[in-house]
Amino acid sequence: MRIFFLFLYSSFLYGIHLNAQDTEAAKKLLNQVSKKIESFDTMKFDFDYVLENRQENIKQETNGSVTVSGDRYKLLFLGVEQLFDGEKIYTIVPENEEITIDNLDETQDIGINPSKLLYFYKEGYAFQWDIKQNVMGRNIQFIKLIPIEENKDVSFLLLGIDTLKKIIYRLIEIGTNETRTTLTISNFSSNINLAENFFAFDPSLYPDYYINQ
């Protein structure tokens, strides 16, 4: 019986050791991704977005594209263009011929902020090493992100990282209501040349649009 308990105790300590190793491995890989992303002056990528809730028989699929330089970005998603020039956010809706201009308060969260999409995980999450998958010849290592503070909407996230390129391939969010949203990044390019006025809003391009500010 004593030997049995010693075995259990040893197994418990070994499990703690492996868990600590996995946490350190996850942290190391995430740091490598952050370092790689922060080295880019500009980034551009397409993405596929899927929202699914099997219990409610809901599945929505769409796609978009993002161009980022520092905090500035241009987002095309759901037929809407959102432009952030570093000071103001311009939401352009061609279907309604309407433009909404919001001032950025330093104390206010931007909301959807593609410039932070690729390194949002740096604060507020505990890390766990998860499964590895081979996706069309790419080794994708998933890291489980668990909110440190209680989150009524999100149970956890799975961040899939291309271990060779050290960039994010997929982000899966598991909601507390069993809703799963998946964002898959493709056609990623970095340090691309952009026109000086790429992130500038030009009202002359929208002569018949209603501007709400």
C-alpha positions as CSV (number, residue, x, y, z in Angstrom):
1,M,0.0,0.0,0.0
2,R,2.9,2.4,0.9
3,I,4.5,1.7,-2.5
4,F,1.2,2.4,-4.2
5,F,0.8,5.8,-2.5
6,L,4.5,6.6,-3.4
7,F,3.7,5.8,-7.0
8,L,0.7,8.1,-7.0
9,Y,2.7,10.9,-5.4
10,S,5.5,10.5,-7.9
11,S,3.0,10.5,-10.8
12,F,1.4,13.7,-9.4
13,L,4.8,15.5,-9.2
14,Y,5.7,14.3,-12.7
15,G,2.4,15.7,-13.9
16,I,3.1,19.1,-12.3
17,H,6.6,19.0,-13.9
18,L,5.2,18.3,-17.4
19,N,2.5,21.0,-17.0
20,A,5.2,23.6,-16.1
21,Q,7.2,22.5,-19.1
22,D,4.2,22.8,-21.4
23,T,3.4,26.3,-20.0
24,E,6.9,27.4,-20.6
25,A,6.9,26.0,-24.1
26,A,3.6,27.8,-24.9
27,K,5.0,31.1,-23.5
28,K,8.2,30.7,-25.5
29,L,6.3,30.1,-28.8
30,L,4.0,33.0,-28.1
31,N,7.0,35.3,-27.4
32,Q,8.5,34.2,-30.7
33,V,5.3,35.1,-32.5
34,S,5.1,38.5,-30.9
35,K,8.7,39.3,-31.7
36,K,8.2,38.3,-35.3
37,I,5.0,40.3,-35.7
38,E,6.5,43.4,-34.0
39,S,9.4,43.3,-36.5
40,F,7.0,44.0,-39.4
41,D,6.4,47.6,-40.5
42,T,3.3,46.6,-42.5
43,M,1.1,43.5,-42.7
44,K,-1.6,42.4,-45.0
45,F,-3.7,39.2,-44.9
46,D,-7.1,37.7,-45.9
47,F,-9.2,35.8,-43.5
48,D,-12.1,33.4,-43.4
49,Y,-14.6,33.8,-40.6
50,V,-17.0,31.1,-39.4
51,L,-19.6,31.4,-36.6
52,E,-21.3,28.1,-35.6
53,N,-23.7,27.0,-32.9
54,R,-24.8,23.4,-33.5
55,Q,-27.4,23.4,-30.8
56,E,-29.1,26.4,-32.5
57,N,-28.4,25.0,-36.0
58,I,-26.5,28.2,-36.9
59,K,-23.6,28.4,-39.3
60,Q,-22.5,31.7,-40.9
61,E,-19.4,32.0,-43.1
62,T,-17.8,35.1,-44.6
63,N,-14.4,36.5,-45.4
64,G,-12.5,39.7,-45.3
65,S,-9.1,41.3,-45.6
66,V,-6.9,43.6,-43.4
67,T,-3.9,45.9,-44.0
68,V,-2.1,47.1,-40.9
69,S,0.8,49.5,-40.2
70,G,1.4,50.2,-36.5
71,D,-2.0,51.1,-35.0
72,R,-3.4,52.2,-38.3
73,Y,-5.5,49.7,-40.3
74,K,-7.9,49.2,-43.2
75,L,-10.5,46.4,-42.7
76,L,-12.9,45.1,-45.3
77,F,-15.5,42.8,-43.8
78,L,-19.2,42.1,-44.4
79,G,-19.4,44.6,-47.2
80,V,-18.1,47.4,-44.9
81,E,-14.8,49.2,-44.9
82,Q,-13.4,50.4,-41.6
83,L,-10.4,52.8,-41.7
84,F,-8.3,54.0,-38.7
85,D,-5.8,56.7,-39.5
86,G,-4.4,56.8,-36.0
87,E,-6.8,59.4,-34.7
88,K,-10.3,58.7,-36.1
89,I,-12.2,55.6,-37.1
90,Y,-14.1,55.8,-40.4
91,T,-16.8,53.2,-41.0
92,I,-17.9,53.2,-44.7
93,V,-21.1,51.4,-45.6
94,P,-21.6,51.4,-49.4
95,E,-25.0,49.7,-49.2
96,N,-26.5,52.6,-47.2
97,E,-24.1,55.3,-48.7
98,E,-23.3,56.3,-45.2
99,I,-20.1,57.0,-43.3
100,T,-19.7,57.2,-39.6
101,I,-16.7,59.0,-38.1
102,D,-15.7,58.4,-34.5
103,N,-13.0,60.2,-32.5
104,L,-10.7,57.9,-30.6
105,D,-10.7,58.5,-26.9
106,E,-7.4,57.4,-25.3
107,T,-9.4,55.8,-22.5
108,Q,-11.8,54.1,-24.9
109,D,-11.3,50.6,-26.4
110,I,-11.4,50.7,-30.2
111,G,-13.5,47.6,-30.3
112,I,-12.6,45.6,-33.4
113,N,-9.0,46.4,-33.7
114,P,-7.2,44.4,-36.4
115,S,-3.9,46.1,-35.5
116,K,-4.0,44.1,-32.2
117,L,-5.5,40.9,-33.6
118,L,-2.1,39.1,-33.9
119,Y,-0.9,39.8,-30.4
120,F,-4.0,40.3,-28.3
121,Y,-3.0,37.3,-26.2
122,K,-0.1,39.0,-24.4
123,E,-2.3,40.1,-21.5
124,G,-5.2,38.5,-19.6
125,Y,-4.7,34.8,-20.4
126,A,-3.2,31.7,-18.9
127,F,-1.5,29.4,-21.5
128,Q,-1.7,25.7,-22.0
129,W,0.1,23.6,-24.7
130,D,-2.6,21.9,-26.8
131,I,-2.7,19.6,-29.9
132,K,-0.5,19.8,-33.0
133,Q,-2.0,19.4,-36.5
134,N,-0.6,19.1,-40.0
135,V,-2.5,21.4,-42.3
136,M,-1.6,21.1,-45.9
137,G,2.0,20.4,-45.0
138,R,2.2,23.2,-42.3
139,N,2.8,22.2,-38.7
140,I,0.2,24.1,-36.6
141,Q,0.7,24.1,-32.9
142,F,-2.4,25.1,-30.9
143,I,-2.1,26.9,-27.6
144,K,-5.1,27.1,-25.3
145,L,-5.8,30.5,-23.9
146,I,-7.9,30.7,-20.7
147,P,-9.2,34.1,-19.5
148,I,-7.6,34.9,-16.2
149,E,-10.6,36.9,-15.1
150,E,-14.1,35.4,-15.4
151,N,-15.6,36.0,-18.8
152,K,-19.3,35.5,-19.2
153,D,-19.0,35.1,-23.0
154,V,-15.7,33.2,-23.6
155,S,-14.8,29.8,-22.1
156,F,-11.4,29.6,-23.8
157,L,-9.6,30.2,-27.1
158,L,-7.3,28.0,-29.2
159,L,-4.6,29.8,-31.1
160,G,-3.0,27.9,-33.9
161,I,0.6,28.9,-34.8
162,D,2.7,28.0,-37.8
163,T,5.7,26.7,-36.0
164,L,8.1,27.3,-39.0
165,K,7.0,30.9,-39.9
166,K,6.1,31.9,-36.3
167,I,2.8,33.5,-37.4
168,I,-0.8,32.9,-36.4
169,Y,-2.8,30.6,-38.7
170,R,-6.1,30.2,-36.9
171,L,-8.0,31.5,-33.9
172,I,-10.9,29.6,-32.4
173,E,-13.1,31.1,-29.7
174,I,-15.3,28.8,-27.7
175,G,-18.2,30.7,-26.1
176,T,-19.9,29.9,-22.9
177,N,-23.1,29.4,-24.9
178,E,-21.5,26.7,-27.1
179,T,-20.9,29.2,-30.0
180,R,-17.7,28.6,-31.8
181,T,-16.1,31.3,-34.0
182,T,-13.1,30.4,-36.2
183,L,-10.9,32.9,-37.9
184,T,-8.4,31.5,-40.4
185,I,-5.6,33.7,-41.9
186,S,-4.4,33.3,-45.4
187,N,-2.2,35.1,-48.0
188,F,-0.2,36.7,-45.2
189,S,2.4,39.2,-46.4
190,S,4.6,41.6,-44.5
191,N,6.7,44.8,-45.1
192,I,4.7,45.7,-48.2
193,N,4.9,49.1,-49.7
194,L,1.9,51.3,-49.1
195,A,1.0,54.7,-50.6
196,E,1.6,57.5,-48.1
197,N,-2.1,58.3,-48.0
198,F,-3.2,54.7,-47.8
199,F,-4.9,55.1,-44.4
200,A,-6.1,58.7,-45.1
201,F,-9.8,59.3,-45.5
202,D,-10.7,61.2,-48.7
203,P,-14.3,62.5,-48.5
204,S,-14.2,63.5,-52.2
205,L,-14.4,59.8,-53.0
206,Y,-17.9,59.7,-51.5
207,P,-19.7,62.8,-52.8
208,D,-23.3,61.4,-52.3
209,Y,-22.7,59.7,-48.9
210,Y,-24.2,60.9,-45.7
211,I,-21.5,61.5,-43.2
212,N,-22.4,61.0,-39.5
213,Q,-19.9,62.5,-37.0
